[in-house]
């Protein structure tokens, strides 16, 4: 099936290019920036003749900024072919859906969609996607099955309900976190220094604020333009003012009453408490693992650069870990790294170190199985792999040659010496 993604050279568009291409769709992209280099990198065609691609595509997906989505739909929709599908992936639904209904021919199916994740997510598995299907009998089951088969959770909402829900889920959430960031700025508050005194909840809150502030401000501005957000803003600001007045008056009873009112409406606070404790526990467990590993070899992968640092952990603070290898020390921010398991480290070493290959030949005891001996040698410290490269009879004995690959950070002579002792211990005679 042919899929055209309008805005396919943008970050979100690129995510869906990869997703649909992976599942056998013939994907073409178009972007106002004319970034054909991005199309080439993705291994798809760029739509030089946009009108032709619109008419010849089975599906046209709109993936452009919110403020130009409706204008884009108005330009694209009338050109679509009989039986095709027009869909958007915008975080506001009422306006785009109305424009698709207004401008798409009656025999073109319409599907509003809102993936509740950003392009940094590597896999759709476990993610929520909201759909608003309009006259979509043919295409909706196909698209839904594609997403669900890949592990997505599907929710169906009409456009008005969607926008009211997103005014809180996205509008209020982003508004509150951005306002916290602005308070830091207004107070000239030293955020980095404050981490020295942080509680687990403050640590998580700072990361969430920083996560939003690190992303495209134009996208977050457009999300705030949801028509339903204004009433949410008013409610939020009114409650902030009310709480501030109560605190100013030192009215403890009124503050308690407000908090109890909020708790009563929230209802399932116990489950929220357990989930948040699990999140906090995960952060604490990671730190405790680093502390337990002081004095031992450990590996940490930088989440942004992908560089693996391994060596002996020398010191762990609330925010940093000091790791030493070959007499050189490096201090890493814990928030920027993730631990590698012992198996992951071994795999990394096998691929990336300058590993050493050594051969050793032995006469094995009568009736011995070379494959069993190989497995025993393979368990030796510092050994990546062992292969049998030669077996031949010599008089009344059998000679076996093993090729041993040794990790580059080990003393190969010491490893071979240990293997010699092992082989002699089980009755072999080194040639």
Secondary structure, 3 states (H helix, E strand, C coil): CEEEEECCCCHHHHHHHHHHHHCCCEEEEECCCCCHHHHHHHCCEECCCHHHHHHHCCEEEECCCHHHHHHHHHHHHHHCCCCCEEEEECCCCHHHHHHHHHHCCCCCEEEEEEECCCCCCCCCCCCEEEEEEECCCCHHHHHHHHHHHCCCEEEECCHHHHHHHHHHHHHHHHHHHHHHHHHHHHHCCCHHHHHHHCCHHHHHHHHHHHHHHCCCHHHHHHHHCCCCHHHHHHHHHHHHHHHHHHHHCCCHHHHHHHHHHHHHHHCCHHHHHHHHHHHHHHHHHHHHHHHHCECCEEEEEECCCCCEEEEEEEEECCCEEEEEECCEEEEEEHHHEEECCHHHHHHHHHHHCCCEEEEEEEEECCCCCHHHHHHHHHCCCCEEEEEEEEEEEECCEEEEEEEEEECCCCCHHHHHHHHHHHHHHCCCEEC
